[in-house]
Amino acid sequence: MSEVPPAVPPITRRRLLAGTTATAASAALLAVGAAPRARAASTGPGRLAAVAVQSADGFASVSALGLPGTTGGVAGPTVTVNTGAQLADYVGRNSPYVVLVSGRIEIDGMITVVADKSVLGVGSTAEITGGGLQLGSTTRPGNNVIIRNIRFSDSSDDSVSVTNRAHHVWIDHCDFSRAYDGLLDIKRESDFVTVSWNHFHDHSKTCLLGHNDSHTADRGKLRVTYHHNFFDGTDQRHPRVRFAEPVHVYNNYYRDNRLYGVASTEDAGVLVEGNYFEDVAHPIYSGYDESGPGRVVERNNLYVNSGAPQTLGTVIEPRTYYAYTLDAPSTVPTTVPAGVGVGRIA
């Protein structure tokens, strides 16, 4: 991974994101009027230094399993893609890449994303529709992957599936709606994932965490942080958890979720804190459907026109893995809708 030269001044997260998006937009403009093909974006020293210092928070930031955190494809070149074939080509290569998604890309089925990739949307119009992204296969790991600033819609399966022991994944500032199955599923022994500042809407099965009740190999893995997401009228699975511990669910906005908010099952350990539940009859379950009870601790949540949460047992503290700052839950209905989704990171 490239080191930041000593001469580069400190860069705030807001300045970094603005610079990354501006560079992406410039690369996309180069392709206007040209035949559809991938074009290399500028990789000057200043841009590489800026990209190299961006970092995830939550579990994706934890040094573990041979990685210092989640850095994506910053060690490799940057390309802009505007077709499904180009996207599948670059995210499937066995080397690091920063892949800039320009405009609306229609695909069929699931595209496999392998290790050391950043898949970043340009501006506010980047969209993947008709299919989704699968991080990792049984033979090619999907470790160290970043997905940001992309709208996912009308997938024929999942919109995004983190699977097959993928670890160190950051999914941030995306918009998810209308998948055939799950919007964002994390399963099959995947680990060290952060899901932040995403808008989930127009769907039922939102965020599954854990494959099924018999996949006990997930025990001791599936450590995931969900923070500052907007679960906007989605029915269930925000998330639905099996076996994992700890799972950290904080500062999310739940509104009009018909079936439930969070479900901890099969002895999972989930901490739910600082969230805002509005018009949610069943904000937190321990156990659900045919799955056995899980452990769940709730603290500092607000329940507005909502039911009482179910709690059970104790849970490992996420602070044993990483530091974080909790926002006042009363601010969540304002700050989260204003910040989630695409076109908000500039």
SULGIKA-V860758 format. One record per residue. N is the residue number from 0. RES is the residue in three letters. PHI is phi in whole degrees, 0 to 359 (none if undefined). OMEGA is omega in radians with two decimals (none if undefined). D_LAST is the distance of its C-alpha to the last C-alpha in Angstrom with 1 decimal. Layout:
((N RES PHI OMEGA D_LAST) (N RES PHI OMEGA D_LAST))
This chain:
((0 MET none -3.11 24.5) (1 SER 293 3.07 23.5) (2 GLU 268 3.11 23.8) (3 VAL 284 3.14 21.6) (4 PRO 300 -3.12 23.9) (5 PRO 302 -3.07 25.3) (6 ALA 285 -3.11 24.1) (7 VAL 284 -3.12 20.4) (8 PRO 288 3.08 19.3) (9 PRO 303 -3.10 17.7) (10 ILE 239 3.09 13.9) (11 THR 287 -3.14 12.3) (12 ARG 298 -3.13 10.1) (13 ARG 295 3.12 7.2) (14 ARG 295 3.14 8.0) (15 LEU 298 -3.12 8.6) (16 LEU 295 3.11 5.6) (17 ALA 297 -3.14 4.0) (18 GLY 294 3.13 7.6) (19 THR 296 -3.13 8.1) (20 THR 292 3.13 6.0) (21 ALA 297 3.11 7.7) (22 THR 296 3.10 10.8) (23 ALA 299 -3.13 10.9) (24 ALA 297 3.12 10.9) (25 SER 298 3.13 13.6) (26 ALA 296 -3.14 15.6) (27 ALA 295 -3.13 15.7) (28 LEU 297 3.13 17.0) (29 LEU 298 -3.06 19.7) (30 ALA 273 -3.10 21.1) (31 VAL 298 3.12 21.6) (32 GLY 86 -3.14 25.3) (33 ALA 264 3.04 26.2) (34 ALA 297 -3.11 28.0) (35 PRO 299 3.06 25.9) (36 ARG 198 3.13 25.6) (37 ALA 287 3.11 23.2) (38 ARG 237 3.09 22.1) (39 ALA 288 3.07 21.3) (40 ALA 273 3.13 18.0) (41 SER 299 3.10 18.2) (42 THR 233 3.11 19.0) (43 GLY 294 -3.08 19.7) (44 PRO 302 -3.13 20.4) (45 GLY 296 -3.14 17.4) (46 ARG 292 3.13 15.0) (47 LEU 298 3.11 17.4) (48 ALA 296 3.14 17.6) (49 ALA 295 -3.13 13.9) (50 VAL 296 -3.06 13.9) (51 ALA 296 -3.09 17.2) (52 VAL 268 3.10 16.3) (53 GLN 291 -3.07 13.7) (54 SER 208 3.07 15.8) (55 ALA 278 2.98 16.4) (56 ASP 243 3.13 18.2) (57 GLY 61 -3.07 21.3) (58 PHE 295 3.10 23.8) (59 ALA 294 -3.14 21.6) (60 SER 270 -3.00 21.6) (61 VAL 284 3.05 25.4) (62 SER 282 -3.08 27.5) (63 ALA 192 3.05 30.0) (64 LEU 53 3.07 31.8) (65 GLY 85 3.12 31.4) (66 LEU 240 3.14 27.6) (67 PRO 279 -3.03 26.0) (68 GLY 152 -3.12 23.0) (69 THR 246 -3.10 20.5) (70 THR 242 3.12 19.1) (71 GLY 67 -3.02 19.1) (72 GLY 261 -3.00 19.8) (73 VAL 296 3.13 18.7) (74 ALA 282 -3.09 22.3) (75 GLY 246 -3.13 22.6) (76 PRO 286 3.10 21.5) (77 THR 249 3.10 18.4) (78 VAL 229 3.04 19.3) (79 THR 249 -3.14 17.9) (80 VAL 236 3.07 19.9) (81 ASN 221 3.01 20.7) (82 THR 225 3.11 23.9) (83 GLY 297 3.14 25.2) (84 ALA 296 3.11 27.6) (85 GLN 296 -3.14 25.1) (86 LEU 301 -3.13 22.9) (87 ALA 298 -3.14 26.1) (88 ASP 298 -3.00 27.3) (89 TYR 287 -3.12 24.5) (90 VAL 286 3.11 23.7) (91 GLY 264 -3.13 27.5) (92 ARG 283 -3.08 28.2) (93 ASN 272 3.09 29.7) (94 SER 202 -3.08 27.4) (95 PRO 292 3.03 23.8) (96 TYR 211 2.85 21.1) (97 VAL 261 -3.05 17.4) (98 VAL 251 -3.14 17.4) (99 LEU 265 -3.13 14.7) (100 VAL 269 -3.09 15.6) (101 SER 250 3.08 15.5) (102 GLY 76 -3.05 16.7) (103 ARG 265 -3.14 19.3) (104 ILE 243 3.09 21.6) (105 GLU 264 3.12 24.9) (106 ILE 228 3.13 26.8) (107 ASP 234 -3.14 30.0) (108 GLY 84 -3.06 30.4) (109 MET 257 3.02 28.6) (110 ILE 264 -3.12 27.0) (111 THR 273 3.09 27.6) (112 VAL 256 -3.14 25.0) (113 VAL 255 -2.88 26.7) (114 ALA 302 2.97 25.9) (115 ASP 66 3.12 23.3) (116 LYS 230 2.89 20.6) (117 SER 244 3.12 16.8) (118 VAL 245 -2.96 16.0) (119 LEU 238 3.10 12.3) (120 GLY 280 3.10 11.4) (121 VAL 271 3.06 10.2) (122 GLY 60 -3.09 8.1) (123 SER 243 -3.04 9.7) (124 THR 243 -3.14 13.3) (125 ALA 288 -3.09 14.0) (126 GLU 213 2.98 17.0) (127 ILE 243 -3.04 20.0) (128 THR 227 3.12 23.1) (129 GLY 91 -3.14 26.8) (130 GLY 209 -3.09 26.6) (131 GLY 213 3.13 24.6) (132 LEU 248 3.03 23.8) (133 GLN 249 -3.12 26.5) (134 LEU 268 3.07 25.8) (135 GLY 93 3.01 29.1) (136 SER 238 -3.13 32.6) (137 THR 292 -3.11 35.9) (138 THR 244 -3.08 36.3) (139 ARG 230 -3.03 32.8) (140 PRO 293 3.08 30.5) (141 GLY 253 -3.10 26.9) (142 ASN 277 3.04 26.1) (143 ASN 58 -3.10 23.0) (144 VAL 235 3.08 20.5) (145 ILE 241 3.05 16.8) (146 ILE 233 -3.06 15.5) (147 ARG 216 2.91 11.9) (148 ASN 62 -3.13 10.0) (149 ILE 231 3.03 13.4) (150 ARG 268 3.08 15.8) (151 PHE 247 -3.10 19.3) (152 SER 214 2.95 22.2) (153 ASP 54 3.11 26.0) (154 SER 289 3.10 26.7) (155 SER 282 3.08 30.4) (156 ASP 217 2.98 30.3) (157 ASP 276 2.98 27.5) (158 SER 287 3.02 23.8) (159 VAL 222 3.08 23.3) (160 SER 236 3.06 26.3) (161 VAL 261 -2.91 26.2) (162 THR 210 3.03 29.8) (163 ASN 55 3.05 32.7) (164 ARG 67 3.04 32.0) (165 ALA 299 3.10 28.4) (166 HIS 220 -3.07 27.0) (167 HIS 61 -3.10 23.8) (168 VAL 228 3.11 21.2) (169 TRP 234 3.12 17.7) (170 ILE 242 -2.87 16.5) (171 ASP 219 3.03 13.1) (172 HIS 54 3.05 11.0) (173 CYS 247 3.10 13.5) (174 ASP 236 -3.05 15.8) (175 PHE 236 3.08 19.5) (176 SER 203 2.88 22.5) (177 ARG 55 2.98 26.1) (178 ALA 269 3.07 27.1) (179 TYR 292 -3.13 30.8) (180 ASP 244 -3.10 30.9) (181 GLY 266 3.04 28.2) (182 LEU 284 -3.14 24.5) (183 LEU 212 -3.11 23.8) (184 ASP 254 3.12 27.0) (185 ILE 232 -2.95 27.6) (186 LYS 199 3.05 31.2) (187 ARG 51 2.98 34.0) (188 GLU 67 3.02 33.7) (189 SER 289 -2.96 30.0) (190 ASP 199 3.05 28.7) (191 PHE 57 -3.06 25.9) (192 VAL 235 3.00 23.0) (193 THR 237 3.11 20.1) (194 VAL 240 -2.96 18.7) (195 SER 223 2.98 15.8) (196 TRP 57 3.11 13.6) (197 ASN 251 3.09 15.2) (198 HIS 251 3.11 16.8) (199 PHE 249 -3.07 20.4) (200 HIS 202 3.06 22.6) (201 ASP 53 3.14 25.6) (202 HIS 195 3.10 27.4) (203 SER 256 -3.04 30.1) (204 LYS 276 -2.89 29.9) (205 THR 267 -3.03 26.5) (206 CYS 226 3.05 26.3) (207 LEU 277 3.08 29.5) (208 LEU 228 -3.06 30.0) (209 GLY 113 -2.94 33.3) (210 HIS 295 3.09 35.2) (211 ASN 200 -3.03 38.4) (212 ASP 291 -3.11 41.1) (213 SER 260 -3.09 43.1) (214 HIS 273 -3.06 40.4) (215 THR 289 3.08 41.3) (216 ALA 296 3.08 39.8) (217 ASP 288 -3.12 36.5) (218 ARG 298 -3.13 38.1) (219 GLY 85 3.12 36.6) (220 LYS 232 3.13 33.4) (221 LEU 56 3.06 30.5) (222 ARG 279 -2.98 28.8) (223 VAL 225 3.00 25.6) (224 THR 251 2.99 23.1) (225 TYR 244 3.12 21.6) (226 HIS 218 3.09 19.4) (227 HIS 56 3.02 17.3) (228 ASN 259 3.12 18.0) (229 PHE 248 3.09 19.2) (230 PHE 266 -2.84 22.6) (231 ASP 259 3.11 23.0) (232 GLY 76 3.06 26.6) (233 THR 288 -2.95 27.0) (234 ASP 280 -2.89 30.6) (235 GLN 201 3.06 30.8) (236 ARG 65 -3.10 29.7) (237 HIS 231 -0.02 26.9) (238 PRO 262 2.90 28.0) (239 ARG 255 -2.91 31.7) (240 VAL 244 2.96 32.7) (241 ARG 234 2.92 35.8) (242 PHE 69 -2.96 37.1) (243 ALA 294 2.99 33.9) (244 GLU 194 -0.17 33.7) (245 PRO 273 2.94 31.8) (246 VAL 250 -3.02 29.1) (247 HIS 245 -3.10 26.7) (248 VAL 241 -3.06 25.4) (249 TYR 220 3.05 23.7) (250 ASN 55 3.04 21.6) (251 ASN 264 3.12 21.4) (252 TYR 251 3.11 22.1) (253 TYR 253 -3.13 25.2) (254 ARG 222 3.05 26.3) (255 ASP 56 3.09 29.4) (256 ASN 268 -2.88 29.9) (257 ARG 294 -3.07 33.4) (258 LEU 270 3.10 34.9) (259 TYR 190 3.06 33.3) (260 GLY 269 -3.09 30.2) (261 VAL 249 3.03 30.8) (262 ALA 231 3.06 33.9) (263 SER 254 -3.07 35.3) (264 THR 226 3.05 38.2) (265 GLU 52 3.06 40.5) (266 ASP 64 3.00 40.4) (267 ALA 295 3.08 36.6) (268 GLY 241 -3.02 35.3) (269 VAL 235 3.00 32.3) (270 LEU 257 -3.13 30.9) (271 VAL 245 -3.06 29.4) (272 GLU 215 3.03 28.1) (273 GLY 67 3.14 26.1) (274 ASN 266 3.12 25.4) (275 TYR 237 3.13 26.0) (276 PHE 255 -3.11 28.4) (277 GLU 234 -3.13 29.1) (278 ASP 57 3.10 32.0) (279 VAL 238 -3.04 32.4) (280 ALA 297 -3.11 36.1) (281 HIS 232 -3.03 35.9) (282 PRO 293 -3.09 32.9) (283 ILE 218 3.05 34.2) (284 TYR 246 2.83 36.9) (285 SER 249 -2.98 39.0) (286 GLY 88 3.12 40.3) (287 TYR 199 3.14 39.8) (288 ASP 55 -3.12 41.8) (289 GLU 265 -3.13 44.1) (290 SER 275 3.13 42.0) (291 GLY 291 -3.07 43.5) (292 PRO 292 2.99 42.0) (293 GLY 244 3.08 39.2) (294 ARG 275 3.14 38.6) (295 VAL 210 3.06 36.0) (296 VAL 247 3.06 35.3) (297 GLU 241 3.07 33.5) (298 ARG 204 3.01 32.6) (299 ASN 61 3.05 30.9) (300 ASN 266 3.03 29.8) (301 LEU 247 -3.12 30.2) (302 TYR 240 -3.08 32.2) (303 VAL 253 -3.08 32.2) (304 ASN 51 -3.08 34.8) (305 SER 231 3.13 34.8) (306 GLY 280 3.13 37.5) (307 ALA 274 3.13 38.4) (308 PRO 281 2.97 36.8) (309 GLN 266 3.09 39.0) (310 THR 227 -3.13 39.0) (311 LEU 197 2.96 41.1) (312 GLY 70 -3.13 41.7) (313 THR 236 -3.08 39.5) (314 VAL 222 3.04 36.4) (315 ILE 301 -3.13 35.3) (316 GLU 286 3.05 32.7) (317 PRO 302 -3.14 29.2) (318 ARG 296 3.03 29.4) (319 THR 288 3.12 31.9) (320 TYR 252 -3.05 29.2) (321 TYR 205 3.07 26.0) (322 ALA 269 3.08 25.0) (323 TYR 205 3.09 22.7) (324 THR 244 -3.11 22.2) (325 LEU 270 3.02 23.1) (326 ASP 283 3.05 21.7) (327 ALA 299 -3.08 24.4) (328 PRO 300 3.12 24.9) (329 SER 295 -3.14 25.4) (330 THR 274 -3.00 21.8) (331 VAL 300 -3.12 20.6) (332 PRO 296 3.07 21.3) (333 THR 265 -3.00 18.9) (334 THR 287 -3.06 16.0) (335 VAL 290 3.10 16.0) (336 PRO 300 -3.14 15.9) (337 ALA 286 -3.04 13.2) (338 GLY 246 -3.03 10.9) (339 VAL 279 2.97 12.2) (340 GLY 85 -3.02 11.8) (341 VAL 277 3.09 9.7) (342 GLY 73 -3.07 6.8) (343 ARG 248 -3.04 5.7) (344 ILE 262 3.13 3.8) (345 ALA 281 none 0.0))
